[in-house]
């Protein structure tokens, strides 16, 4: 289960002081909005695939399974988008990362501490730092200005390369042990897609976006080809009234991603677009990488006339 409980106020990439803000979220172009929705959907799919793989292949897990699923999602996106070779491809993962620090802030709220310390998931703020750490560890030479910022304190950043390498070896072991090859036992099994009929206009828009982007069908094909699944895994997009979430049902080997969760992604960027851009522009690393797309103002040079 991904767990998007409470008030999730997502931001686009990093946290920090304001350097430049858009007048309103309406200034966000459609491409950026769709990228945000698809990035968070991709992370969600890989997270639930992690749960399915642990169940179907009976993979031993030390610690909490939810942490492992997050690591599977992060490493899958790092490798899938070749972040090690081109750090600009980290944009999608960083979009997915900040939603957790935003949830942490939203859970506290104005009414006091509402964090679920007892939950099977790590705290939202920890999930944020885990993703950012793996991204940094995958290509630290390309992100020197990310280290020792609010997004990645130096004390954590110094261990991120080792954390990435440990995760890389773990993923490689899974692929070597359970991957599909010439001697695969189950060549006919894989990920089966199903799109339940949506109800609201917004849900219909989300389904059109998923099909038009081909992201979901591409992931289903790639995941089916890489692992020797012992049975079909149903990946279904469905209505879940009042429950913006995603989950894996081990009794029937079925992943459900709720249209309500995708609607939530859309509302989040619509309502918080200006703050998202501010956060991109405030962090030196993300401003350098994505500032042009975000419309960040150039930093004032030392001694420049005011």
Beta strands, then each sheet from edge to edge (+ up, - down):
strand 1: 191-195
strand 2: 233-238
strand 3: 246-249
strand 4: 254-258
sheet 1: 1+ 2+ 4+ 3-
end
